[in-house]
Amino acid sequence: MLLKYFYDEKLAQASYLVGCQAAKEAIVVDPARNIQPYIEEAEKNGMKIIGALETHIHADFVSGGRELAERVGATLYVSDEGDADWKYQNIDHLSHKLLKGGDEFKVGNLTFGVVHTPGHTPESISFTLTDGGAEVDEPMGVFTGDFVFVGDVGRPDLLEKAAGAQGTAQSGGYQLFESLQKFKELPDFMQVWPGHGAGSACGKALGAVPSSTVGYEKRFNWALQHEEKEAFVKALLDGQPEPPKYFAVMKKVNKVGANSLSKLPKVKKLANVAEVEKQIQAGYQVIDTRSAAEFAESHVEGTINIPFNNSFANWAGWIVNYDHPLYVLTADEQIGELEKVLHSVGIDQLVGYYDAKKAVVEASTTQSYENITPKQAKNMLDQNKAQVLDVRSLEEWKTGHIEGATHIMLGTLLDRIDEVPAQRPLIVQCGSGVRSAIAISLLQSKGITDVYNLTGGYSQWKQEIQE
């Protein structure tokens, strides 16, 4: 048997290529939209990808299941559990198999068992894997998707918070409790292969270790220590972070099907910075992917700064308008990888780019902003010469904040721009100074330009001022 682990650090998303070496056949569990790495790995091992398995309708990335079905003729193995609202659509033209709990199917000498594990979503299923012939009568592991993670479990509130399905957080919590009772019945030796690692918004305390065992999770996963349903649901729902706004888009895209990557428009390099400025004047978003320090020093007026790092996909999903053309400022050698990341969260309208450094030199108008220390900030506040905007999450805000600050979480800032206080210069603050830098670029793009970024954020403020 071949088991190959793939991990996208920008999405904290795991997928798996599983193959029978005897039959030269392989499947992919929860494939990402960019399917080329799976194809190359299968070819390297002399295998053909014949199936794409999905544990549920994903909310945080565009699945590559349909892409595999269209490009290599793979069969889609997807859930037929849940009510009518959570059934896959537009798959009749593709080879597919609808699955319910208790079903089994084979890939060569490998046997996959289907376990219905609702809670994170109503249709969620897990796949057990048994390797071998008649002498092997127990599975070696289970692909849990967003059901059980290392040290955590999937959150049940996404349908309510991101997709607007009222009342589903509580009922999903009860379902998850029952699903965990099934998990507890599995043998301790079974390996656990989850769909996400640390950094994913699909849970609140995911571990960074890529895999675990059933026995280890029974002993140390907080969720599996609860024996009482009501206490479990209360603990589960408490402290969950805000789900990114794009999760609602992903649910719809993965339910009805994304466009094939081959049919998307090719991104073009713009001829000059004047074309960039023309798009800004037309009201379109232009994302500058340089570091916050470079952007602070000088940037094209009206551009938005989302540094191209491991948080890029998340904040792009929060901030980018999915319905309008998008333009980026980046280096030539970076555009290919940048395009893949944007496509991974369904941002398919990237139409043009220009070199970021050249753009700043050639621009007709540039902007900048100043980073200030907590002591400088306190001096301004004491003299009533500034006000504070806190862009951290609600949970962070509740644990402590600067007195008199206004709280607007970064991901919702564009939607709540009218609530931004504008009577005095604005000191923008997050936990460390990273998110607040993005927030400043959003404010400047909307004409709020008398802004300062608090170096070190609330953490440094606590150390130098409060303590």
MINUMAR-301412 format. One line per 4 residues: number of its first residue (from 1); for each residue y, z, x of C-alpha. Coordinates in Angstrom, 1 decimal. Last residue first. Example, Ala and Ser with C-alpha at 12.3 -4.5 7.8 and 13.67 -1.06 7.14 Angstrom:
// MINUMAR-301412
2 = -1.1/7.1/13.7 ~ -4.5/7.8/12.3
This chain:
// MINUMAR-301412
467 = 46.2/33.5/2.0 ~ 48.2/31.6/-0.6 ~ 50.3/29.6/1.9 ~ 48.5/28.5/5.0
463 = 44.8/28.8/3.9 ~ 45.3/28.1/0.2 ~ 47.6/25.1/0.9 ~ 45.0/23.8/3.4
459 = 42.3/23.6/0.7 ~ 44.8/22.5/-1.9 ~ 45.4/19.3/-0.1 ~ 45.0/18.9/3.7
455 = 48.3/17.0/4.0 ~ 50.2/17.0/0.7 ~ 51.3/13.4/0.0 ~ 54.9/12.8/-0.9
451 = 56.5/10.8/-3.7 ~ 59.9/9.3/-4.7 ~ 58.3/5.9/-5.6 ~ 57.3/6.1/-9.2
447 = 57.6/2.3/-10.0 ~ 54.1/1.8/-11.4 ~ 52.7/0.5/-8.1 ~ 54.2/3.5/-6.5
443 = 52.3/5.9/-8.8 ~ 49.0/4.1/-8.1 ~ 49.6/4.2/-4.4 ~ 50.4/7.9/-4.6
439 = 47.1/8.5/-6.5 ~ 45.1/6.8/-3.7 ~ 46.7/9.2/-1.2 ~ 46.1/12.1/-3.6
435 = 42.4/11.3/-3.5 ~ 42.2/11.8/0.3 ~ 44.6/14.7/0.8 ~ 42.0/17.5/1.0
431 = 41.4/18.9/-2.4 ~ 44.1/16.9/-4.3 ~ 47.9/16.9/-4.1 ~ 50.8/14.7/-4.9
427 = 54.3/16.2/-4.2 ~ 56.7/14.5/-6.6 ~ 60.5/14.2/-6.2 ~ 62.3/15.7/-9.3
423 = 62.5/14.9/-13.0 ~ 59.6/12.5/-13.0 ~ 56.7/14.5/-14.3 ~ 53.7/12.2/-14.9
419 = 52.7/12.1/-18.5 ~ 53.7/8.5/-19.0 ~ 51.1/7.5/-16.4 ~ 48.3/8.8/-18.5
415 = 46.0/5.8/-18.5 ~ 46.9/5.0/-14.9 ~ 46.1/8.6/-13.9 ~ 42.7/8.9/-15.6
411 = 40.6/8.5/-12.4 ~ 43.0/10.7/-10.4 ~ 42.7/13.7/-12.7 ~ 46.1/14.7/-14.2
407 = 47.1/18.3/-13.7 ~ 50.8/19.3/-13.5 ~ 51.6/22.0/-11.0 ~ 53.6/25.1/-11.9
403 = 51.6/27.5/-9.7 ~ 49.4/25.6/-7.2 ~ 45.8/25.6/-8.4 ~ 42.6/27.6/-8.7
399 = 39.0/27.4/-9.8 ~ 40.0/25.7/-13.1 ~ 41.7/22.8/-11.2 ~ 38.4/22.1/-9.3
395 = 36.5/22.0/-12.6 ~ 39.1/19.7/-14.1 ~ 38.8/17.2/-11.2 ~ 41.6/16.9/-8.7
391 = 44.8/14.9/-9.2 ~ 47.3/17.8/-8.9 ~ 50.9/16.7/-9.3 ~ 53.5/19.1/-7.9
387 = 57.3/19.3/-8.4 ~ 60.1/18.9/-6.0 ~ 63.6/20.2/-5.0 ~ 63.4/23.5/-6.7
383 = 64.5/25.2/-3.4 ~ 61.2/27.1/-3.4 ~ 59.3/23.9/-4.2 ~ 60.8/22.1/-1.2
379 = 60.0/25.0/1.1 ~ 56.5/25.2/-0.2 ~ 55.9/21.5/0.5 ~ 57.2/21.8/4.0
375 = 54.8/24.8/4.5 ~ 51.9/22.9/2.9 ~ 52.5/20.0/5.4 ~ 54.0/16.7/4.4
371 = 52.7/13.1/4.4 ~ 55.4/10.5/3.8 ~ 55.3/7.3/1.9 ~ 55.7/3.6/2.7
367 = 56.9/0.4/0.9 ~ 57.2/-3.3/1.8 ~ 59.2/-6.2/0.5 ~ 59.2/-9.8/1.5
363 = 55.7/-9.5/2.9 ~ 54.8/-11.2/6.2 ~ 54.0/-8.3/8.4 ~ 52.3/-6.3/5.6
359 = 50.3/-9.4/4.5 ~ 49.2/-10.1/8.0 ~ 47.6/-6.7/8.3 ~ 45.8/-7.0/4.9
355 = 44.4/-10.5/5.4 ~ 44.3/-12.2/2.0 ~ 42.0/-12.2/-0.9 ~ 41.3/-14.1/-4.2
351 = 39.2/-14.3/-7.3 ~ 37.5/-11.0/-7.8 ~ 36.6/-11.2/-11.4 ~ 33.1/-9.8/-11.3
347 = 33.7/-6.1/-11.1 ~ 30.2/-5.1/-12.4 ~ 29.7/-2.0/-10.3 ~ 27.4/-3.7/-7.8
343 = 29.7/-6.8/-8.0 ~ 32.5/-4.8/-6.3 ~ 30.2/-3.7/-3.6 ~ 28.9/-7.2/-2.9
339 = 32.4/-8.6/-2.8 ~ 33.5/-6.0/-0.2 ~ 30.5/-6.9/1.9 ~ 31.5/-10.6/1.9
335 = 35.3/-9.8/2.3 ~ 34.9/-7.7/5.5 ~ 34.9/-10.3/8.2 ~ 38.1/-11.8/6.8
331 = 39.9/-8.5/6.9 ~ 41.1/-7.0/3.6 ~ 43.8/-7.3/1.0 ~ 42.2/-7.7/-2.4
327 = 42.9/-9.6/-5.6 ~ 41.5/-9.0/-9.1 ~ 41.5/-11.2/-12.2 ~ 41.8/-9.2/-15.5
323 = 39.3/-7.7/-17.9 ~ 37.6/-5.2/-15.6 ~ 40.9/-3.4/-14.8 ~ 40.2/-1.6/-11.5
319 = 40.8/2.1/-11.4 ~ 37.7/4.1/-12.2 ~ 35.2/1.6/-11.0 ~ 37.3/0.9/-7.9
315 = 37.2/4.7/-7.3 ~ 33.4/4.9/-7.4 ~ 32.8/1.7/-5.5 ~ 35.2/2.7/-2.7
311 = 33.8/6.2/-2.1 ~ 31.6/5.2/0.8 ~ 34.5/3.6/2.6 ~ 36.8/0.7/2.0
307 = 40.1/2.5/1.4 ~ 41.4/2.2/-2.2 ~ 45.2/1.6/-1.9 ~ 47.0/-0.1/-4.7
303 = 49.6/-2.9/-4.1 ~ 53.0/-3.0/-5.7 ~ 55.1/-3.3/-2.6 ~ 53.1/-4.6/0.3
299 = 52.2/-1.7/2.6 ~ 53.6/0.3/5.5 ~ 52.9/3.7/7.2 ~ 51.2/5.2/4.2
295 = 48.8/2.2/4.0 ~ 47.7/2.6/7.6 ~ 47.1/6.3/7.2 ~ 45.3/5.8/3.9
291 = 42.9/3.4/5.6 ~ 42.9/-0.3/4.7 ~ 41.4/-1.7/1.5 ~ 44.6/-2.9/-0.2
287 = 43.8/-3.7/-3.8 ~ 46.0/-6.1/-5.7 ~ 46.0/-5.6/-9.5 ~ 47.5/-8.3/-11.7
283 = 50.8/-7.9/-13.5 ~ 52.2/-11.4/-12.9 ~ 54.6/-10.0/-10.3 ~ 51.6/-8.7/-8.4
279 = 50.0/-12.1/-8.6 ~ 53.1/-13.7/-7.2 ~ 53.3/-11.2/-4.4 ~ 49.8/-12.2/-3.2
275 = 50.7/-15.9/-3.4 ~ 53.8/-15.2/-1.3 ~ 51.5/-13.5/1.2 ~ 50.1/-16.9/2.2
271 = 47.3/-19.4/1.5 ~ 45.0/-17.2/-0.5 ~ 41.4/-16.9/0.6 ~ 39.1/-17.8/-2.3
267 = 36.4/-15.7/-4.0 ~ 33.7/-17.9/-5.5 ~ 33.4/-17.7/-9.3 ~ 30.3/-16.0/-10.6
263 = 27.4/-18.2/-11.8 ~ 25.1/-17.5/-8.8 ~ 25.5/-13.8/-9.3 ~ 23.9/-14.1/-12.7
259 = 26.1/-12.6/-15.4 ~ 25.1/-9.2/-16.5 ~ 22.7/-8.4/-19.3 ~ 23.0/-6.9/-22.8
255 = 21.9/-3.3/-22.0 ~ 22.8/-3.4/-18.4 ~ 26.3/-4.6/-19.1 ~ 26.8/-2.2/-22.0
251 = 25.8/0.9/-20.0 ~ 27.8/-0.4/-17.0 ~ 31.0/-0.6/-19.0 ~ 30.6/2.9/-20.3
247 = 30.0/4.1/-16.7 ~ 33.3/2.4/-15.6 ~ 35.3/5.4/-16.6 ~ 33.7/7.6/-14.0
243 = 31.9/10.6/-15.5 ~ 34.0/13.8/-15.3 ~ 32.1/16.4/-13.3 ~ 29.4/18.6/-15.0
239 = 30.5/22.3/-14.6 ~ 28.5/23.7/-17.5 ~ 26.3/21.3/-19.3 ~ 23.1/22.2/-17.5
235 = 23.7/26.0/-17.5 ~ 24.3/26.0/-21.3 ~ 21.2/23.7/-21.8 ~ 19.0/26.0/-19.7
231 = 20.2/29.2/-21.5 ~ 19.4/27.6/-24.9 ~ 15.9/26.4/-23.8 ~ 14.6/29.6/-22.2
227 = 12.2/29.3/-19.3 ~ 14.7/28.2/-16.7 ~ 13.5/28.0/-13.1 ~ 13.0/24.3/-13.3
223 = 16.7/23.5/-13.6 ~ 17.5/25.4/-10.3 ~ 15.1/23.2/-8.3 ~ 13.5/25.6/-5.8
219 = 9.9/26.4/-6.7 ~ 9.1/23.7/-9.3 ~ 11.0/21.2/-7.1 ~ 8.8/22.0/-4.1
215 = 5.6/21.7/-6.1 ~ 6.6/18.3/-7.6 ~ 7.3/17.0/-4.1 ~ 10.5/15.8/-2.5
211 = 12.3/12.6/-1.6 ~ 15.6/11.2/0.0 ~ 17.0/14.6/1.2 ~ 20.7/14.7/0.4
207 = 20.3/17.0/-2.6 ~ 22.0/16.5/-6.0 ~ 24.1/19.3/-7.3 ~ 26.2/17.9/-10.3
203 = 24.1/15.0/-11.6 ~ 24.6/11.3/-12.5 ~ 27.9/11.4/-10.5 ~ 26.0/10.4/-7.3
199 = 27.3/12.0/-4.1 ~ 24.0/13.4/-2.9 ~ 21.0/11.2/-3.7 ~ 19.9/9.0/-6.6
195 = 17.0/7.3/-8.2 ~ 14.4/9.9/-7.4 ~ 11.0/9.6/-5.6 ~ 9.0/12.8/-6.2
191 = 5.7/13.1/-4.3 ~ 2.7/14.6/-6.1 ~ 1.1/17.6/-4.3 ~ 2.2/20.1/-6.9
187 = 0.1/18.4/-9.7 ~ 2.1/17.4/-12.8 ~ 2.3/20.0/-15.6 ~ 5.8/21.1/-14.6
183 = 7.1/17.5/-15.2 ~ 5.9/17.6/-18.8 ~ 7.8/20.9/-19.3 ~ 10.8/19.1/-17.7
179 = 10.7/16.6/-20.5 ~ 11.1/19.4/-23.1 ~ 14.2/20.8/-21.3 ~ 15.6/17.2/-21.1
175 = 15.2/16.7/-24.8 ~ 17.2/19.9/-25.5 ~ 19.9/18.8/-23.1 ~ 20.0/15.4/-24.7
171 = 20.6/17.1/-28.1 ~ 23.6/19.0/-26.6 ~ 25.1/16.0/-24.8 ~ 24.4/13.6/-27.7
167 = 26.9/15.1/-30.2 ~ 29.2/12.1/-30.1 ~ 28.1/8.9/-28.6 ~ 31.4/7.9/-26.9
163 = 29.9/5.9/-24.1 ~ 31.3/7.9/-21.1 ~ 31.6/11.4/-22.4 ~ 28.9/11.4/-25.1
159 = 26.4/9.1/-23.5 ~ 27.1/10.7/-20.1 ~ 26.4/14.3/-21.3 ~ 22.6/14.5/-20.6
155 = 23.0/15.0/-16.8 ~ 20.0/14.1/-14.7 ~ 18.2/17.0/-12.9 ~ 18.9/18.8/-9.6
151 = 17.4/20.0/-6.3 ~ 16.0/16.6/-5.3 ~ 16.4/14.6/-8.4 ~ 14.5/14.7/-11.7
147 = 15.3/12.4/-14.7 ~ 17.7/9.9/-13.1 ~ 14.9/7.6/-11.9 ~ 11.8/9.7/-11.7
143 = 9.5/7.5/-9.6 ~ 6.3/9.6/-9.5 ~ 3.8/10.3/-6.7 ~ 0.2/10.2/-5.5
139 = -1.4/9.7/-8.9 ~ -4.9/11.1/-9.6 ~ -8.3/9.4/-10.0 ~ -8.8/7.8/-6.6
135 = -12.5/6.9/-6.1 ~ -12.2/4.0/-8.6 ~ -9.8/2.0/-6.4 ~ -6.6/2.8/-4.6
131 = -3.0/3.9/-5.1 ~ -1.9/5.7/-8.2 ~ 1.9/5.6/-9.0 ~ 3.6/7.6/-11.8
127 = 6.5/5.9/-13.4 ~ 9.3/7.8/-15.2 ~ 10.9/6.8/-18.5 ~ 14.4/7.2/-20.0
123 = 15.0/5.7/-23.4 ~ 16.9/8.7/-24.9 ~ 19.2/9.0/-21.8 ~ 19.5/11.9/-19.3
119 = 17.2/13.8/-21.7 ~ 14.2/11.6/-22.3 ~ 11.1/11.6/-20.0 ~ 8.6/9.1/-21.5
115 = 5.9/8.9/-18.9 ~ 4.5/5.4/-17.9 ~ 1.6/5.1/-15.5 ~ 1.6/2.6/-12.7
111 = -1.7/1.6/-11.1 ~ -1.9/-0.1/-7.7 ~ -4.9/-2.1/-6.7 ~ -3.1/-5.4/-7.5
107 = -0.1/-4.5/-9.6 ~ -1.5/-2.7/-12.6 ~ -0.2/-1.5/-15.9 ~ -0.4/1.7/-17.9
103 = 1.2/2.9/-21.1 ~ 1.2/6.6/-22.1 ~ 5.0/6.7/-22.8 ~ 6.2/3.4/-24.1
99 = 6.9/0.1/-22.3 ~ 8.2/-3.3/-23.2 ~ 6.9/-6.1/-20.9 ~ 9.1/-9.0/-19.8
95 = 9.2/-12.6/-18.7 ~ 12.7/-13.7/-19.5 ~ 14.0/-15.8/-22.4 ~ 13.5/-12.9/-24.8
91 = 15.6/-10.6/-22.5 ~ 18.9/-10.7/-24.5 ~ 18.9/-7.1/-25.5 ~ 17.4/-3.9/-24.1
87 = 17.0/-1.1/-26.6 ~ 19.2/2.0/-26.6 ~ 21.1/1.7/-29.9 ~ 17.8/1.0/-31.8
83 = 16.4/4.4/-31.0 ~ 14.7/5.6/-27.8 ~ 11.6/4.2/-26.2 ~ 10.9/0.6/-25.5
79 = 11.5/1.0/-21.8 ~ 11.6/-1.8/-19.3 ~ 9.1/-3.7/-17.1 ~ 10.8/-7.1/-16.3
75 = 8.5/-9.7/-15.0 ~ 9.6/-11.4/-11.8 ~ 10.3/-15.1/-11.9 ~ 12.0/-15.2/-8.4
71 = 15.6/-16.0/-9.3 ~ 15.8/-15.3/-13.1 ~ 13.5/-12.2/-13.2 ~ 14.9/-10.8/-10.0
67 = 18.5/-11.2/-11.3 ~ 17.4/-9.6/-14.6 ~ 16.2/-6.5/-12.7 ~ 19.2/-6.3/-10.4
63 = 20.7/-3.4/-12.3 ~ 24.5/-3.1/-12.3 ~ 25.5/0.3/-11.2 ~ 26.5/3.7/-12.6
59 = 25.4/3.7/-16.2 ~ 21.8/2.5/-15.9 ~ 19.6/1.6/-18.9 ~ 16.4/3.5/-18.0
55 = 13.6/3.8/-15.5 ~ 13.7/0.1/-14.7 ~ 10.7/-1.7/-13.1 ~ 11.1/-5.3/-11.7
51 = 7.9/-7.3/-11.2 ~ 6.2/-10.1/-9.4 ~ 7.8/-9.9/-5.9 ~ 5.6/-12.0/-3.7
47 = 4.2/-10.5/-0.4 ~ 3.8/-11.7/3.1 ~ 5.2/-8.5/4.6 ~ 8.4/-10.2/5.9
43 = 8.7/-12.1/2.7 ~ 8.7/-8.9/0.7 ~ 11.4/-7.4/3.0 ~ 13.5/-10.5/2.7
39 = 13.2/-10.6/-1.1 ~ 14.0/-6.9/-1.4 ~ 17.1/-7.2/0.8 ~ 18.3/-10.2/-1.2
35 = 18.3/-8.4/-4.5 ~ 22.0/-7.5/-4.6 ~ 22.2/-6.1/-8.2 ~ 20.3/-3.0/-7.2
31 = 16.6/-2.7/-8.2 ~ 15.4/0.3/-10.2 ~ 11.8/0.1/-9.0 ~ 10.9/-3.2/-7.2
27 = 7.4/-4.8/-7.6 ~ 5.0/-6.3/-5.0 ~ 2.1/-8.6/-4.7 ~ 0.1/-9.6/-1.7
23 = -3.1/-8.7/-3.5 ~ -4.6/-6.7/-0.7 ~ -1.2/-5.5/0.5 ~ -0.3/-4.0/-2.8
19 = 3.4/-3.6/-2.8 ~ 6.1/-1.1/-3.8 ~ 9.8/-1.9/-3.0 ~ 12.0/1.1/-4.0
15 = 15.5/1.8/-5.1 ~ 17.9/4.6/-4.3 ~ 21.6/4.9/-5.3 ~ 24.2/7.0/-3.7
11 = 26.6/4.2/-4.9 ~ 28.4/3.6/-1.6 ~ 25.4/4.9/0.4 ~ 23.1/2.2/-1.1
7 = 19.5/3.3/-0.2 ~ 16.4/1.3/0.0 ~ 12.9/2.8/0.5 ~ 9.8/0.7/1.2
3 = 6.4/1.6/0.0 ~ 3.6/-0.7/1.1 ~ 0.0/0.0/0.0
